Amino acid sequence: MISVLLAKKIAELFIYMLFGVILVKSRIMKSSDAKVISNLALYLIMPCVILRSFQVDMTAEVLHGLAIAAAAAVLIHALYFAVGWAFGKFGGASAIETGSVIYTNCGNLVLPIIISVLGAEWVIYQSAYATVFNIAIWTHGRMIFAGKDAVQPKKILLNVNILAILAGILLLVTGTRFTGMPLTILNSLADMIGPLSMVVTGFILGGMDLTKMKTMKRLPLVVLMRMVVCPLLVILLFKVIGLAGFVEGGKAVLLISFLSAIAPSSATINQFAILFDRDAEYSAAINIVTTLACIVTMPVMVMLYERLL
């Protein structure tokens, strides 16, 4: 079962995170080093992962899969916007809480899971979710913290991961393939995404005063919303619409979008909290606890997905 393979892969990733904790606790590295390595992962490793995902043959099956994945990504984000709005209006959620419920860590954690459990060729369908995610978080997500004037279309278009997706689509359409040394370099860098991203999370966890979490009374509620309520709503959405039946193999393609949708809260929200002088420690706590929770919640949600759809 995919849920069993997923649980094993998440456990493996958490061992990488433990290495990061040990490095910080032994004072070999500092928690602040996470920012530098995070930038490396975001601006070098992630684009390589995206480019590699488009190194497949252009077929009708791939095009249909991308269309379904894109539709699912839009529907999921629309659902999450509604949940975030209701959580803010009726649950008194702050900008950090709203953003943490809506936006997931759909790159650093999900990509290595997809590659290990399903195969590198499936990452192309995750790029549809990543595109919608990046557009949403740099418009709506940033607006939550800084207001309507904070939207920067140029920054969205020049985001290196968006550029990588556009370049990947061009390569796919033209049938261009990397070979020889360029392919070797691309694969070597792309393979670093899982260990590197989890070691960074370990740096943050290793430098955090975990006793402060006891004072964060709403933390369990936010974790419940992100890791349990939202995934269950996505399963219900897929069930009602019947999206999986639109194309052959639709259930497998939708699983990629589902994995992205049930991931822990996005690290970008924590970066926004730092940038706009919000409660960065609270944001980091949400990110860490949802990441820890996912070792249980993600396999359980995938099991429900397999049984109900």
Protein Blocks (a to p, Z undefined) as FASTA:
>chain_A
ZZlmmmmmmmmmmmmmmmmmmmmmnomacfklmmmmmmmmmmmmmmmmmmmmmmccddfk
lmmmmmmmmmmmmmmmmmmmmmmmmmmmmnopafklmmmmmpccfklmmmmmmmmmnopk
lmmmmmmmmmmmmmmmmmmmmmmmnojklpcfklmmmpmklmmmmmmmmmmmnopacehj
llmmmmmmmmmmmmmmmmmmmmmmmmpcfklmmmmmmlmmmmmmmmmmmmmmmmmmmmmn
ommmmpghklmmmmmmmmmmmmccdfklmmmmmmnopafklmmmmmmmmmmmmmmmmmmm
mmmmmmmZZ
